[in-house]
Amino acid sequence: MEVAHQHCCGLDIHKRAVVACLLTPGLRGHSPREVRSFSTTTQGLLEPVYDLLRISTAKASTTI
């Protein structure tokens, strides 16, 4: 099967929580899975945004 996207995320949205499953490319074609849950409060919904900013900043600093 042809890989369309190397990175993907699935969201399961509930009344009190959002569950995110992130797949990223790993060694030898293995895709490690990271599952995180977030509250549906304003602060809880901002957590994944801060995580993405932290991850993208860390990756940018390692490629320079």
ZILINCOR-V309679 format. One record per pair of residues at least 12 apart in sequence whose C-alpha atoms are under 7 Angstrom apart, sorted by the first residue. I is the first residue (numbers start at 1). J is the second residue. D is the distance in whole Angstrom. If there is no record, write none. Layout:
I | J | D
I | J | D
//
This chain:
6 | 24 | 6
6 | 25 | 6
7 | 23 | 6
7 | 24 | 5
7 | 25 | 7
8 | 22 | 6
8 | 23 | 5
8 | 24 | 7
9 | 21 | 5
9 | 22 | 4
9 | 23 | 6
10 | 22 | 7
16 | 39 | 6
16 | 40 | 5
17 | 37 | 7
17 | 38 | 5
17 | 39 | 5
17 | 40 | 5
18 | 37 | 6
18 | 38 | 5
18 | 39 | 6
18 | 40 | 7
19 | 36 | 6
19 | 37 | 4
19 | 38 | 6
20 | 35 | 6
20 | 36 | 5
20 | 37 | 6
21 | 33 | 7
21 | 34 | 6
21 | 35 | 4
21 | 36 | 7
22 | 34 | 5
22 | 35 | 6
//
